[in-house]
Amino acid sequence: MAKNKEVKRIVKLELEAGKANPARVGKDLAPTGINLLQFCTQYNEMTKGKPGLVIPAEIKVYEDRSFEILLKTPPASFLLKKFAGVDKGAAKPGRMVVGSITQEQLRQIAEIKLPDLNTTSLESAMKIIAGTAKNMGIRIDG
C-alpha cells in the first residue's frame, strides 16, 4: 500500500481484540494526526475473530498521515495467565506459585508466539516461554 512513503513514526499498542475506540487510543495516536475512527474500524475488523485476546498492534504512520497496521501475537504473559487461570503473576516469583500449566499447554503457547520470537525452533520457543512462566510464578507440570 504505502511502500514509497516515508515513515514518520511507529506506535505500538496493546488493545483487546475488537474493542478499540477513539477514547482508548486517542492519547497515543492523536499526536500522529491519523484518523482515529478509521484506525479503530480497521483494527476491530482485523481482530474480530479473536474475542477476549489482547492483540498488540504496530502502527506505521506515514508523512501524509496514512497508516499501516501490523498485528502481533498476544503477549506471552497474557497467554500464560489465561492458560493457568490466574489474574496476575506472583508477587515473589522465586518463592510463590500462583498457578501451573502442562507441557502441552506450554507447547501451544510456544506455537502461538513462535512468529514473534527470535527463534525458529519450537523447543527454543518453549524454553523462552518457560522462562517467562518461571518469572511469573507459574509452574510447568509434566
N, C-alpha and C positions, 0 to 999 in steps of 0.2 A: 504494500500500500504506500508507505511513505519512505521509500528507500533512499532517495537523494536529498532528503531534507535534513537539516542539522538538528541534532537533539539538543534541546535547551536544558532539560532537566529529567532526571529519573526519580520517581517517587515509588516507595514500597509501602504497601498497606496490607494489613491482615483484617479481612472482613468475613462475616458469616455469609455463607453462600445464599444468594437470592435476597439478601436483606440490606443491600446498600441503598442509602438515601442521601440527599444533599446535606442533611443535618449531620450525619455521621462522618462524611468525607470532606465537608466544607473547609474545616480548619487546615487540612493537609493539602487539598487540591485547589482551593480558591486562589492562593497566591500564584499558581501557574497560569491562571487565566483560561483554563479549559471549561467547556460547558459541563457543569456538574450533573445536570439531569441526563444528558446524553451519556456520560460515563456510567451513571448508576443503571440506566436502562441496559447498556451494553454488558456491564458486569453481571447484572442479575440474569440476563439472558444466557450468558456463558456458563453460569453456575447453577441454573435452575434444577438440574438433575441430582444435586448433591445437598439435600436439606440437612441442616444440623452440623455441617462441617465448616471449619474455618479455612478459607481458601486465600492464601496470600496472592497479591497481585503486584506485578512490577509494571508501572505505567511510564512509558517513554513519552515525554511531552516535547513536541517539536516547536520551532520558531514561529510557525504560523498558527499555533495553538491547537493543532490537531494532535491526536494522541493514539497510542497503540497499547493494548493491554496484553500482558503475558502472564498467564496463570501458573502458579507453582503448586506443589503438593502440600497438603496440610502439615503444620509443624509436628515434629516427632513427639514433643511433649504433649500436644493436644491428642494425638493418636494413642499414646501410652496411657494417658488419663482415661480416655474413652474405653479402651480395651480392659484396663484394670478396674474400671468402675469407681474411680475416685474423683473428688472435686479438685484437689490440688496435691502437689508433691509434699514430701516430708519436710518438716522444719529443720530436722537434723538428719540428713540423708545417710550418714555412716552408721547411725545408731537406731534410726526409726525405719520401720517398713510400713507403708500405708496401703499397699496392695501388691498383687502379683499377677503375672501373665504367664502363659505357657510358651514353650518353644515354638509351637505352631503359630501362635499369635505374634510372636517376635518375628517369625518369617513373613507373615502377612504384612506387618508394619514395614519391614525392610523392603518388601516388594513394592509397596506403595511409594516409599521415599526414594527408591533407587534412582529415578531420573534426576533428582535434585542433589544427590550426594556426589562426592568427588571420588567415586569408585564405580567399577562396572561389575564387580564380583558380589554376588548375593551374600556370601559368607562374611565378607568385609563389611557390607552394609549392616548385617545382623550384629556384628561386633560394635559398630558405631551406635546403633540403636540401644544395644545392651548397656553401653557406657552411659547414655542419656538416662536410661531406666535406673541405673545404679545411683546416679546423681539426683534422681527424684525420689529415691526411697522405694522403688518398685522392684520386687524380687522376681526373678525369672525361674519358674519351676520346670523341672524336667531335664 
